[in-house]
């Protein structure tokens, strides 16, 4: 009985370490998530034709803008709907990706 309990605790402890955040599991997750933005904001956030570029903007500003869209604080034609489809962690990854672009 004691050996079984120790084994179960060991498995639970080791198993908890395997539950890494999504960003640690896939280093390119931010880029992959940001790819859905290319249709309007261009490849790597370098938009043309009047859509504001996302590339090179400060992460804090991008994140605040995305959160404002998600929370309905900033009016938009489609961005508020798109932003609601992401978790805050995913929005952080997207903002970090675009902020890192030149």
C-alpha positions as CSV (number, residue, x, y, z in Angstrom):
1,X,0.0,0.0,0.0
2,X,2.8,2.4,0.9
3,X,4.7,1.7,-2.3
4,X,1.6,2.3,-4.4
5,X,1.0,5.7,-2.7
6,X,4.6,6.7,-3.3
7,X,4.4,5.7,-6.9
8,X,1.1,7.6,-7.4
9,X,2.6,10.7,-5.8
10,X,5.7,10.4,-7.9
11,X,3.7,10.1,-11.1
12,X,1.5,13.1,-10.1
13,X,4.6,15.2,-9.3
14,X,6.3,14.3,-12.6
15,X,3.1,14.7,-14.5
16,X,2.6,18.2,-13.2
17,X,5.9,19.3,-14.7
18,X,4.8,18.1,-18.1
19,X,1.9,20.6,-18.2
20,X,4.0,23.4,-19.6
21,X,2.5,26.7,-20.8
22,X,1.7,26.8,-24.5
23,X,4.5,29.3,-25.1
24,X,7.1,26.9,-23.7
25,X,5.8,24.0,-25.7
26,X,6.1,25.7,-29.1
27,X,8.5,28.6,-29.5
28,X,6.9,29.6,-32.8
29,X,3.4,29.7,-31.4
30,X,3.3,33.5,-31.5
31,X,4.3,33.5,-35.2
32,X,1.7,30.8,-35.9
33,X,-1.1,32.8,-34.2
34,X,-0.1,36.0,-35.9
35,X,-0.3,34.4,-39.3
36,X,-4.1,34.8,-39.0
37,X,-3.6,38.5,-39.1
38,X,-1.7,38.5,-42.4
39,X,-4.9,38.9,-44.5
40,X,-5.4,42.5,-43.3
41,X,-2.1,43.5,-41.6
42,X,0.2,41.9,-44.1
43,X,2.9,39.3,-43.8
44,X,4.8,39.8,-40.5
45,X,2.6,42.8,-39.7
46,X,3.7,45.0,-42.5
47,X,0.4,46.1,-43.9
48,X,-0.5,48.2,-46.9
49,X,-3.6,49.9,-48.1
50,X,-4.6,51.9,-45.1
51,X,-4.6,49.1,-42.4
52,X,-2.4,50.1,-39.5
53,X,0.9,48.1,-39.4
54,X,1.5,45.9,-36.4
55,X,5.2,45.2,-37.0
56,X,7.6,47.1,-34.8
57,X,5.0,48.6,-32.5
58,X,5.7,48.4,-28.8
59,X,4.4,45.2,-27.2
60,X,2.5,47.1,-24.5
61,X,0.7,49.3,-27.0
62,X,-0.2,46.3,-29.2
63,X,-1.4,44.4,-26.1
64,X,-3.5,47.3,-24.8
65,X,-5.1,47.7,-28.3
66,X,-5.9,44.0,-28.6
67,X,-7.4,43.9,-25.1
68,X,-9.4,47.0,-25.9
69,X,-10.8,45.3,-28.9
70,X,-11.5,42.1,-27.0
71,X,-13.2,44.0,-24.2
72,X,-15.3,46.1,-26.6
73,X,-13.7,49.3,-25.5
74,X,-12.4,50.2,-28.9
75,X,-14.7,50.2,-31.9
76,X,-13.9,48.2,-34.9
77,X,-15.4,46.5,-37.9
78,X,-14.0,43.1,-37.3
79,X,-11.1,43.3,-34.8
80,X,-13.3,43.1,-31.7
81,X,-14.8,39.8,-33.0
82,X,-11.4,38.4,-33.8
83,X,-9.7,39.4,-30.5
84,X,-12.5,37.7,-28.5
85,X,-11.4,34.4,-30.1
86,X,-8.0,34.4,-28.3
87,X,-7.0,34.0,-24.7
88,X,-5.0,36.7,-23.1
89,X,-1.9,34.5,-23.2
90,X,-2.4,34.1,-27.0
91,X,-2.8,37.8,-27.4
92,X,0.5,38.3,-25.5
93,X,2.2,36.0,-27.9
94,X,0.8,37.8,-30.9
95,X,1.8,41.2,-29.5
96,X,5.3,40.0,-28.7
97,X,5.7,38.5,-32.2
98,X,4.7,41.7,-33.9
99,X,6.7,43.9,-31.6
100,X,9.8,41.9,-32.5
101,X,9.3,42.5,-36.2
102,X,11.3,45.3,-37.9
